[in-house]
Amino acid sequence: MTKADLVRNVSSETGIIRKDVALAVDAFLEAVKDAMKDGKHIEIRGFGTFKLKVRKERIGRNPKTEEKVKVPSRVVPTFKFSRAFKDSVNDSNKHKIK
């Protein structure tokens, strides 16, 4: 599903015109991005949590030259689905798994 599909689905479910839904979706995504830039985490109950994690410094290797390379520590954004979300998806897809 793309952002356009999401906008179309929300618009048809709510009766709000697509242009307004697109503005709301863009504002939501921007708010998440800004909060993450400020080092905050975002918890949406029943859906999941956006957090920042620190990846430790490590030794990697260049696949072309096999040379060992120092990879510096860095901060990466992560998302963890809530238990309720996972259970809901699992319950609705049990019949599809063979």
N, C-alpha and C positions, 0 to 999 in steps of 0.2 A: 504494500500500500504506500502510495506517495503522499506528500503533503496535499496535493490537489485532490486526491481521492478522499483524504481525511476531511478536507473542507467541504467537499461535495456531500459526504455522508452526514456530517454535522448539520449542514444546511438543510438537507432533506428531512432529518429527524426533528429539527427544532422549528423549521419554517423561517429562520433568519436568512437574509440574503447572503449569497456567497462572499460578496465583497466584505461585509461586516464580519463574517466568520473567519475569513482570511486575515483580517486585521487582528482579531482576537488570538488566533493561532500564532501569528507572527509575534504579537506582544508577549504571549506565554513563553515562546522559545527564547525571545530576547531576555526576558526576566530570568529564566533558568541560566542562560549564558552569563548574564551580569552577576548573578549570585555566585556562580562557580568562579568567576574571575576574582570576586572578593573573598574567596576561600570559604564560602558558606556551603552547607549541604542543604538539599531540598528534600523534604519527606512529603510524599503524597499518599496519605493513608489509603490502604486497599489497592494501591498501584505499585509503588516502589520508591526508592531513594536514590537521588543523585549525590555522589560524594567525590571527594578528591583523595587519591592515594599517592603515597610517595613510593616510587620505585627506587630501590637501592642501586648504588653504583655497582657495576659488574664488569667482568672481562668478557668481551664478545670476540667474534672473529670475522674477518672479511672473507666471504665465500669465494671470491675470485683468487685472492692471493694467499689464503689460509693464515694471513697475518693476524696476530692477536691485537685487539683494539680495546681501549678503555672506554666503556659506555658510562657517561656521567649519570648521577641520580637525577630524577625528574619527577614532576607532579603530573599525574594523568587523571582525567575524569573517568568515573565509573558509574554504572547503574546497576542496582540490585532490585529485582522484582520482589514484591511482598509475597508472603506465604499465601494470602487469600487469592492473589492474582494467579500464582502458580497452580494452586488447587483448582481454580475455576477453569484454567486452560486445560489442565490434565483431565478433569472430569468431562469436559466437552469433547475431548479428542480420544477418549478410551476406545470408542468403537472404530476409530480409524487405524489403530495400531494392531497389527496382526502378528 
